[in-house]
Amino acid sequence: MGDYLQHVLYCLKCGRRSVANELSILATGQLRNPKFDAPYTSRDAPEIRIANGWNEWNTPRTYWVGPIKRFESEPSTFLTHSGTYSQKQHQRYALSRGGVMQKITVTPGKWYRFACWVWVYCSTRDDNVSAGGDLHARVGINPWGAWPDHYASIPGKECDKYDPAEGYDKWVQIEVIAPAFGNEITVFTEALSQHTVSHNDVYWDDASFGEVDLGDAPPPVEPPDPPPVGECGFVDRWQEVLDNQAEILQELMRVPKKGYTVTL
């Protein structure tokens, strides 16, 4: 399973290899590069630069409100919680959903905590003060080690724009606690923009990960069925995406779906 992410990126690009394939690092049981320090490396596009040890993920779906595009990514010295850099992901006048992720070897049945500091700047203005828009930021764990937006992922509490203590334009630590259902889990950050405003910017810094002891009576969690696996070893989710897009296009164009009988 060490080359799991290589398979995902290879298939996502329909056979086209990307720089990220060569940067896949075997899980070691510890969080790699938690401070998002340099070096940063370009992946399959010059506007996608991710701190080494992490990999980008995104949801390339189309909804009725408009297409979901990739966040652009780069190192930032403008806003850091500590150290020299933070991981910035941003998009202007577009909807985006994605973040950064990494897989970690764990002990099945144990509980783990993943936390990260985040700064959200969501605005219709260009003065570094949030005003308008709605950008959701949170962290999560997939207990199976699958792709972050798989149905089995467990999200944590998100940065709340309406909470003065946990809102925008400040560093906020968000976390998630979840059990491991297998030998690997995926920890990830996630940002989802709801409106196409001038700035949908999120900065990630100072992540942490570790096992937690919940005592003799941890919360009951029924593990879902393991995710289906495609022929090349990655979570078989792309057909779902294609079906979703096809259904939307059919509704928009009023094209009968395959198998329907149409009387003219």
C-alpha positions in Angstrom: 0.0 0.0 0.0 3.0 2.3 0.1 2.5 3.4 -3.5 -1.3 4.0 -3.1 -1.1 7.7 -3.8 1.0 7.1 -6.9 -1.8 5.0 -8.3 -4.4 7.6 -7.5 -2.6 10.4 -9.2 -1.7 8.3 -12.2 -5.3 7.3 -12.8 -6.7 10.7 -12.1 -4.6 12.1 -14.9 -5.7 9.3 -17.3 -2.3 7.8 -17.6 -0.3 11.0 -17.5 2.4 10.8 -14.9 3.0 13.8 -12.7 5.9 15.1 -10.5 3.8 14.1 -7.4 4.2 10.5 -8.4 7.9 10.6 -7.8 7.4 12.4 -4.5 5.2 9.8 -2.9 6.8 8.8 0.5 6.1 5.6 2.3 4.2 6.1 5.6 6.4 6.0 8.7 3.9 6.2 11.5 4.6 9.9 12.1 3.4 13.1 10.6 5.9 14.3 8.0 6.8 18.0 7.8 4.1 19.2 10.2 5.3 22.8 10.0 5.0 22.9 6.2 8.7 23.9 5.9 10.6 24.2 2.6 11.3 22.8 0.2 8.1 23.2 -1.8 7.8 21.3 -5.1 5.6 21.8 -8.1 3.3 18.9 -8.9 1.6 18.5 -12.2 1.0 22.3 -12.7 3.2 25.3 -12.0 0.6 26.9 -9.9 0.4 23.8 -7.6 3.4 24.0 -5.1 3.0 21.8 -2.0 5.3 21.3 1.0 7.3 18.1 0.7 5.8 15.3 2.8 2.3 16.4 1.8 0.2 15.8 -1.3 -2.6 17.8 -2.8 -6.2 16.5 -3.1 -9.2 18.1 -4.8 -12.7 17.2 -5.9 -13.1 17.7 -9.6 -16.9 17.7 -9.7 -19.5 19.9 -11.3 -22.6 21.1 -9.4 -25.5 23.2 -10.4 -23.9 26.3 -8.9 -20.9 26.0 -11.2 -17.7 23.9 -11.7 -15.4 23.1 -8.8 -11.8 24.1 -9.7 -8.5 23.3 -8.1 -7.1 25.5 -5.5 -3.9 27.2 -6.5 -1.2 26.4 -4.0 2.1 28.0 -2.9 4.3 28.6 0.1 3.5 31.8 2.1 5.7 34.0 4.2 2.9 36.6 4.5 1.0 34.6 7.2 2.7 32.0 9.3 1.8 30.6 12.7 5.5 29.7 13.3 8.6 29.1 11.3 9.2 30.5 7.8 6.4 29.2 5.7 2.7 28.2 5.8 0.9 26.2 3.1 -1.4 28.6 1.2 -4.2 27.5 -1.0 -6.4 30.1 -2.8 -8.8 30.7 -5.6 -10.2 33.9 -7.2 -13.8 34.1 -8.5 -14.2 30.3 -8.5 -15.6 27.5 -6.4 -13.0 25.1 -5.0 -12.8 22.1 -2.7 -9.6 20.4 -1.6 -6.6 20.5 0.7 -3.5 18.6 1.5 -3.1 15.1 2.8 -0.8 12.3 3.8 -1.1 8.7 4.8 0.2 7.3 8.1 0.7 3.8 9.4 -1.3 3.1 12.5 -2.6 0.4 14.8 -6.1 -0.8 14.0 -8.6 0.0 16.7 -6.6 2.8 18.3 -7.8 6.4 18.3 -5.9 9.3 16.8 -6.0 13.1 16.9 -5.0 15.3 14.0 -4.9 19.0 14.4 -3.8 22.0 12.4 -3.7 25.8 12.7 -5.6 27.6 9.9 -6.1 31.3 8.9 -9.0 32.0 6.6 -9.3 35.2 4.4 -12.6 35.2 2.5 -13.5 38.5 1.0 -15.0 40.6 -1.9 -12.3 43.2 -1.1 -8.5 43.3 -1.5 -7.5 44.8 1.9 -6.8 41.5 3.8 -10.0 41.9 5.8 -12.7 39.3 5.3 -16.0 40.7 4.1 -18.5 38.6 2.2 -18.2 35.1 0.9 -18.2 31.9 2.8 -15.1 29.6 3.0 -15.4 26.5 5.1 -12.1 25.1 6.6 -11.7 21.9 8.6 -9.5 18.9 9.1 -10.4 15.2 8.8 -9.4 11.6 9.0 -10.2 8.7 6.8 -10.0 5.6 9.0 -9.4 3.3 6.1 -6.6 5.4 4.6 -8.7 6.2 1.6 -9.2 9.5 -0.4 -10.3 12.4 1.8 -13.8 12.9 0.2 -14.7 9.2 0.4 -17.9 8.6 2.3 -16.1 7.0 5.3 -14.1 10.2 6.1 -14.7 11.7 9.5 -14.6 15.5 9.6 -13.7 17.7 12.6 -15.2 20.9 13.7 -14.6 23.6 11.1 -13.4 27.2 11.5 -16.6 29.1 12.3 -16.9 32.5 10.6 -19.6 33.5 13.0 -17.6 32.8 16.2 -15.5 35.7 17.2 -13.0 33.4 18.9 -12.8 30.9 16.0 -13.6 32.9 13.0 -11.7 34.5 10.0 -8.6 36.7 10.0 -6.9 34.9 12.9 -5.0 31.7 13.6 -7.4 29.0 14.8 -6.5 25.5 15.7 -9.0 22.9 14.5 -8.9 19.1 15.2 -10.5 15.8 14.7 -10.4 12.5 16.7 -11.1 9.2 15.0 -10.4 5.5 15.2 -8.3 3.5 12.8 -10.1 0.7 11.0 -7.0 -0.6 9.2 -3.2 -0.4 9.1 -3.3 3.1 7.5 -5.3 6.3 7.9 -5.4 9.4 5.8 -5.1 12.8 7.6 -6.1 15.8 5.6 -7.0 19.5 5.5 -10.1 20.6 3.6 -11.3 24.0 2.4 -14.6 24.5 0.5 -15.6 27.8 -1.0 -19.3 28.5 -1.2 -19.2 31.8 -3.2 -17.1 33.0 -6.1 -15.6 36.1 -4.4 -12.3 37.8 -5.0 -10.4 36.0 -2.2 -11.0 32.4 -1.0 -7.6 32.0 0.7 -6.7 29.5 3.4 -3.3 29.1 5.2 -2.3 25.9 7.0 0.5 25.6 9.5 1.8 23.6 12.5 -0.1 20.4 12.1 0.1 17.7 14.8 -0.8 14.0 15.0 -0.8 11.4 17.7 -2.5 8.5 19.5 -5.1 9.4 22.1 -6.3 7.4 25.1 -10.1 7.6 25.5 -10.2 5.4 28.5 -12.2 2.2 28.9 -15.4 3.6 27.2 -14.5 5.3 23.9 -17.4 6.5 21.7 -19.0 3.5 19.8 -18.1 3.7 16.1 -19.2 1.0 13.7 -16.7 0.7 10.9 -18.3 1.0 7.5 -17.5 -1.5 4.8 -14.1 -1.1 3.3 -14.1 1.2 0.2 -14.2 -0.6 -3.2 -10.8 -1.0 -4.9 -10.3 -0.5 -8.6 -8.2 -2.6 -10.8 -5.1 -0.5 -10.3 -5.3 -0.5 -6.5 -6.9 2.9 -5.8 -10.3 3.8 -4.4 -12.7 3.4 -7.3 -14.4 6.8 -7.1 -13.9 8.3 -10.5 -16.9 6.5 -12.1 -19.1 8.1 -9.4 -17.8 11.5 -10.5 -18.4 10.8 -14.2 -21.9 9.6 -13.5 -22.6 12.7 -11.4 -21.5 15.0 -14.1 -23.3 13.1 -16.8 -26.6 13.2 -14.9 -26.3 17.0 -14.4 -25.6 17.5 -18.1 -28.5 15.4 -19.1 -30.8 17.4 -16.9 -29.5 20.7 -18.2 -29.8 19.6 -21.9 -33.0 17.6 -21.3 -31.4 14.6 -22.9 -33.2 11.3 -22.1 -31.0 8.9 -20.1 -29.9 5.6 -21.6 -32.6 3.0 -21.3 -35.5 5.4 -21.4 -38.2 5.0 -24.0 -39.1 8.3 -25.7 -42.2 8.8 -27.8 -42.1 11.6 -30.3 
